[in-house]
Amino acid sequence: MNTLNNIKVGQTVTVARLNGAGAVKRRIMDMGITKGVEIYVRKVAPLGDPMELTVRGYELSIRKADAEMVEVL
């Protein structure tokens, strides 16, 4: 399964599932990243962290460590 941190700029993916537990998983879900949601990767910072995404019509920056917990299709 592919994770969000491996997706290239300009690609759109769909969330398959969230890994992790407790507060970290809750924080990711609170940002609007839930199963079935489409995510467009807008930019990745020069050193790879953070990633800038478009989720549910708004822009979101997420750390690579958090993006690693999001499995995508």
N, C-alpha and C positions, 0 to 999 in steps of 0.2 A: 504494500500500500504506500502511496506517495504522501508526503507531508507538505504542509504549506510553505515551510522554509526552503523547499527545493524547487518551487515554482518560479519560472522566469517572468521578467517584467513584460506586461502586455497580455498575459494569459488570464483567462477567466476559468475558475474551478468551482466545484460544488463540494460543500462540506459533507463528508461521509460519516465521521464520528469524532468525538473529542476524547483524548486520553488525559491522564492526570486525575487528580482527585482534590476534594476539599476546596479551599479558598482559591487556588489557582484556576481550577476548572470553572468555578462560579464566576470569577473575574472575566474569563474569556467569554462565558455565556452572557454576562452583563454588557459586554461590548457589542452584542448582537451576533456573535459567531455561534450559530447553533446548527444542528443537522439539517441538511437540505438547502441552506443559504448559499447563494452565489457570491463569490469573492473575486474581485478584479485586482490584480497586482499592478499598482500605478508606478511605484518607484522602489528602489532599494538603495539605501545610503552607500557611499563609496566603499566603506569597510564592511558592508553587508548587514549592518544593524543600525537602526530599525528598518522595517519594511513599511511602506505606505500603501494602504489598501483602500478600496471602495467597497463598503459593506452596507446593504440596505439603503443605498442612496447617500451615504455620508462617508467622509474620509476618516481613516483610522490609521494610527501608527502602532505597530506591534513589534515587540522584541523577537529576535530569532528563536530564543529559548521558548517563548510562548507559542510561536508559529509551529514549532516542532511537535507540539501536542495535538495539532489539528490535522487529521487525516482527510485527504481530498480525493476527488475523482477527476 
